[in-house]
């Protein structure tokens, strides 16, 4: 393999780690293609080195009080290497970037999940909520816990608390806890289960936020069970 390719791959490794964190912790994260993963790896890699540079600059303000990363001072060698391809990779910089990159990726994923950047829409005059679809947005909404899931095709209604969910282009999956299963057309209780996994083709079931009194009854049931 070409030495230059290996060098670039090593330099981008922190970005790859950060991208893995973002991809795995996003509420809505369909399978990423190689192009998208590569772009994110490059962007997050550069941002990781920028974050490391800021940390070093801040530490440099208090040299007598902070001795963390003593081998790293001033400007990172990575900027010189990126500009003229001369010199060798500073392993201290690389290891430091590798250490902080997973945390940086988690922060990016958290900000994305919480939509902390959504206020920028007002500046852009856009009403778009991002790339997340309404299935994931609805289930990840703050305060949503107890739901009804109606499968009209199978004449089944599930009542329970959302534990986790996922989807791709073909199926939607939900795990419910403290579940009661009803026949949908007459609401007859069929069974009660600790948890259930539901997997259906996209659009085959309807999700409803349960009324407050149902949530309160569910909370009372949990308390009695726990005691």
N, C-alpha and C positions, 0 to 999 in steps of 0.2 A: 504494500500500500504506500502511496506517496507520502513522504514525510510531512509535507505541508498540510495534507488532509488530516493526518494524525494530530498535528499541532492544533489545528483549528478545532477538532473534535474535543481535545483536552481543554482548550480554553472555554468552549461552549458547555462543558459538562455541568457547571453550576446552573446554567440556564435550562438544561435538560431536567435536572432535579426539580427546579422551581416549576417547570411546566408540568411535570408528573403530579406535583402537589395540586396545582390548579385544576388539571384535568380530572383528578380523582375526587376532589372535594367540592366541585361545583354542583349546585342543586340540579341543574339541567346540563348534562354534558354528554351528548351523543358521541359516537365514535369519531375521533379526530382522524383526518387524513394525514399523510406524511407531510404534505405542503404546509398545512395549518400548524402541525406540531413543530416543524422546522422554524417557521416564522416566530411562533411563540417562544421557542427555545432561544432564538437569537435576541429577541426583544427583552425577554426576562433575564437573559444572561447579561446583556449590557446594563440593564437596570440594577442587577445584583452587584456588578462591579462599581456602578455609581454609588449605590448604598454603602458599599465597603469604603469607597473613597471618602464619603461624607463622615463615616464613623472615624476613619483615621484622622481627618481634619479636625473633628471635634476633640478626639483624644490628644491631638497635638497642641491644643490650647492649654491643657493641663499636664504637661510632660512630667512634672515632678510628683504628681499625685496618682496618675494612672499608668501602670506598667504593662497593661494588656497589649498583646501583639507588639512586642518591642522591636521586632525585625521590620515592621512596616511603618514607615514614616514618609512624609511628603507626598509626592505624586506617584501613583501606581505605575509600575513598569509596563503594565498591560497597554496603557495608552501609547507609549512609545513603540511597543512591539506592533500594535495594530496599525500604526502610521507608516513604519518603514520596514517591518519584518526583520529587524536586526536584533541581535541579542538572544537571550534564552528566556524561557518562561520562569518567572519568579514563583517557586513552589510555595512559599509562604502566602503569597497572594492567592494562589489557586486553592490551597487548603482552607484559607479564611473564607473565600467565596463559597466553597463547597459547604462549609459549616453553616453559613447564614442563608444560603439559597433555599433550603426547605422551609425555613421560617418565613422568608420573603414570599414564597409561593403560597403559603397558608394565609398570609395577610392579604395577598391579592385575591385569593378565592373568597375570603371572608368579606372583603369590601364588595366584591361582585355579587355574592349571595345576598348581602344586605342592601344592595343597590345604593351604596353611599355616593356613587358618582352620578346618580340619576338627576340631580339638580342641574347638571350641565345641559339637560334637555331644554330647560327654560332659556338658557343663553342661545341655544341653537334654534329655538322656536319649533322643537319637535315634540310630538306626543307619543313617540315610540318608547316602549318600556324595555328595550334591549332585545336580545335574540331568544330569550327564554319564552317558551310557549305557555299558554294559559293553564295547561294541565299541571305543569311543575310549579308555576307561579301560584296557582290556587292552593295546592297541597303544602307548599312551603310558606304560606302566609302566616304571619305572626298571629297567635290566638286560635288558629284552627287546630282542633284536637279530635273531637268526636264527630263522626260523619255517618251518613247513610250512603251506601253504594247499591244502586238498583240495576239489576241485570234483567231487563224486560224479556229478553230472548229465552232465558232459563227460568223466568218467573221467580227470581230470588232477590231478597234484599238483605244486605249485611249492615249491621250496626256495630261500630267499634271505634277505637282510637287509632289514628294513623301512627304506625311505628316507622315505616320507611316506604319509599316508592321509587320506581324507575320506569324508563320507557325507551324504546327505540322507534325506528320507522314502522315497525310491524305490530308490536305489542305494548301494552301498558300493564305494569305490575304494581301491586300494593300489598303491603303486609299490615294487617289489623290486629290489635290486641283487645282482650276483654270483649269478645265478639258474641253477638246474638244473630242467628240466622232466621229469617222470616220468609214465608211464602209471600210474594209481593202483592198479589191481587186481593188477598183477604187479611194480610198481616198476621197470619197464624205463626206462632213461634215453633220452629222446627228443632233447633238445638242451640246450645251455648258452648263456646269454645274459648280456650285461653288465647289462641292466636290462629290466624288463617292467612294463607298466601293466595292472592287472586291474580290470575294472569289471563288477559283476554285481548283479542285484536283491538286495535285502536278504534275508539268510539263505540265500543260494545256495552259500556255501562255508564250510568249517570252518577255523579257524586254530588251530595247535598251536605251542607253544613247543618249538623243536628241542632235543634232548638236548645235553648239554655237549660230548660227543665230536664231534658234528656241527659245533658252533660252533668248536671247536679246529681241526678239519680245514679249515674255511672260512678261519680266520685264517692257517693255514699256506699255503693256496693264494694268499691275498692277498699274503703276504710274498714268495713265490716270483715272483709276477707283477710285483710292484714292483721286485724286484731284476733 
